[in-house]
Amino acid sequence: MNEWPELHGLREGVPPPPPPPEIVRAALLSSALDGGLGDVAAHSASSPRRAWALLVMEARLLHPALWTASFAVMALIVVFVMIGGDIAETLLALAAPLIAGIGVAGLYGPEHDPAFELVAATPTSPRVILLARVTLVFGYDLALTLLASAALTVTGATSAGLTTLVVAWLGPMALLSALSLLFSVWWNPEAAIGVTLAVWSLPLLAHLDLRIADGPTRWENGPLTFGLAVVLTVAALILAGGGEPVRRTRATHPS
């Protein structure tokens, strides 16, 4: 009677050899995505559906704290403005860029990404994956801040109109997120958070009459701000997976 070699080994007290790494990665990835790869294959003929499937998969892999922390902070700001007075424009201009910048900082690299090795094993370009994650996190924070601005305007908690509120935070939010993303890819998430806090603190200190040297007294908005945000984002995407980042062990991303 023939026996499986693995069962015979167990009877003899010898553990079976571990499965190949490829099988382990495939099994873990399939479990993490809960059939998502099959969805991508099924919709391979449709780019919009393929992009949507990728966004859904990446949303499952991102840490839940990204969503809950942003929501909690924005909810506190709305409550504070409703109780404390007409300071919505200042609070949103300070909080929205910081929330988005810190959220984007941890989207690249193994330091804060438990699924980094799984994602690295997929054939999808790391730049595409990073773009999907930035879209998810920035889009979520953008939607939250828009809802908060609308809620404060509708309830009369602020005398500023909706357009005024949005203009106060949209440009800085885009620019600080792009800067944070670039430093996260080029250096590491900790450095990205440090740069984010340093840049964010300049208008805050100026608002508190603690201006340092010739630092800016307020966030600037306009085409230059958005254009610079686009340039920094493109630079981060080009760097992602394309070389050895500063002070970081080389990842297993394909180039």
N, C-alpha and C positions, 0 to 999 in steps of 0.2 A: 504494500500500500504506500503510495507516494505521499509525502508530506511537503507542505510549504517550508522552504528553508528558514523563513523567519520564525515560524512556530517551533521548529526544531531548535533553533538558537535560543528561544525563550525557555524551552524546557531544560536546556543545558546551562541556563543562567547567563547566557551571552546575549546582550541586547542587540537588536537588529541594526544594521547601518542606517544612519539618518538619510532621509530623502534628499535628492539633489536640491541645491538652493533655488533652481528655477521653479521646481514644483512648489516649494514653500512660498516663494514670492507670488506665484500665480494664485495659490489657494488663499493667501492672506488678502491679496488685492481683490479677488472675487468676493470674498466675505465682506471686505470693507465697503465695496461699492454696491453690494447686494444686487448683482446682475446688471450693473450699469454698463459694463463693457459690451454685453450682448445688445443693449439698446443702441449703443454707438454703431455696432456692426449692422444692426437691422436698418439703421437710417443712414447708411454710408452714402446713399445717393443724394441726400438732402443736406446741404451745408447748414441751413438754419436749425434743422432738427439735430444735427450732429453737435452744433454749438450749444444748443439747449441741453442736450444730454451731458455734455462736458461740464456745464455750469451746475447741473444737478449733482453730478458726481463730486465735484469739488466742494459744493456746499455741504455734502455729507462728511467730507474729510476735515473741514475746518473745525477748530475747537469751538464748542458752544459758548464759551466765555466771550468770544468776539461779539456775538449777537447780544447776549444779556447785558454785558457791561456798557455797551453803547446805548442800549435802550434805557438802562437804569440812569445813566448820567443825563441823558436828554430829558427824561421824565422829571428828574430833580430840578433841572433848569427851568422847565415849564412851571413847576410848582413854585419855585423860588421867585420867578418873575411875577406870578399871579399874587403872591403874598407880599413881596418886597417892593414892588413899584415898577415904574417904567424904565427898566434897564435891559430890556430884551435885546436891543441892538448890540450893546457892549458885550453882554454875556454870550450871545450866539457867535459874535465875531471872534471871541476868544476860545470858546469851547469847541465849536465845530471843527476848526482846523486841528486842534489837539487830539480830539477823539479819532478823527480819520488818520492822522499822521501816525499815532501809536498803533492803531489797528493794522495799518499797511506794513509797519515795520517788521512784523513777524511772519510775513507770508513767504519768505524765501529762505532756504537753507535748513539744515538738520537740527539747529539749536532748539527751535520751538515748534517743529513740525514732526509729530509722531508718525506721519505717513510718508516721510521724505523718501525712505528707501523703496517703498512700494511704488510711489509716483516715479521714481528714477528708473524702475524696471519696465515702465510702460513705453510703447513706441511714440507716444505723443511728445512733441517738442516741449522742453521745459519753458521756453518763452511763451508758448500758447497756454500752458498750465498757469504760469505766473499772471498772464494777462487775464485769464478767467478768474483767478482769485482776486486780483485787484478790482475787476469789474464787480464782483460780488460784494466785497467789503466796502469799497467806495460807494457803490450804488446803494447799499443798505444804509450807510451813514448819510448819504445825500437824501434819501427818502425820509429818514427819521427827522433830519433837520428841516426839511420842507414841511413835514407834518407839524413839527413844533412851531415853526414860523406861522403857518396857517392857523393853528389853534390859538396862538397868542393874539393874532390879528382879529380873528372872528370873535373871541371872547372879550375884546377890548382891553386886554391886559397891557397893551402898548399903544401909544399914539402913532407909532411909525407904521406905514403901510407895508403890505407884504413884499412889494418890490424893494423897498428900502432895506428890509430885514435880509432878504436874499442877497442883495448886492453887498451887504456888510460882511457876509461869511463865505460866499461861494468861491470867489477868487482865491482868498487865502487858504481855504480848505483844499482846493485843487493843487496849489503850489506847494504847500507843506506836505501833502500826501506824496506828491511826486519826488520831492527832496528826500523824504523818509525812505521811499522805495529805492531810490538810487543808492543811498548809503547802506541800506540793508543788503542789496545785491553786491555792491562794490566792497563793503567791509563786513559788517555783521549787524544783527538786529539791535544789539545793545548800543552800538555806535549810532545807529539810525535813530533810536529813541533819544539819545543824548543830544544829537544835532536838532531833532525836532523840538525838544524842550528849550534848547538854547535860542533857537530862532523865534520860537513862540513867546519866550519870556521878554523879548525886547519891547513889543507894543504893550505888554502887561506892565512892565516896570515904568514905561512912559506914562501909562494911564494912572499909575500910582505916584506920579511925580518923582520917580526914581530913575530917570533917564540916564543911560550909560553912554557917555561920549556923544557921538552923533548918530546913534541908533534911530531907527524909524519910530515915529510917535503913533503910527496907526498902520493898519494893513492897507496896502495899495491894491486897487482893482483896475481892471481894464484889459485891453487886448494883449499888452505886454506880459501881464501876470499869467494869463491863460496860455499864451504862446510859450513862455518859459516852462510852465507845467508840462506842456506837451513834449517839449524838447527833453526835459529831465526824465519823463516816463519812457520815451523812446530809447534814451541812452541806457536806462536800467534794463529794458527788455533786450537790447543788443548784448549787454554784458552777461545777462542771465545764462548760465551754463556754457558760456563761451571761453572761459579762461579761469585761472586761479584767482579767486578774490583775495583781497588783502587780509592776512592773518587768519585765514580760514583753511581748514583741511580740505583738500580737493574732494568734491562730492562725486557721486557716481552718475550724475546727469550725463546723457549723451550730448555731444555738441550739435 
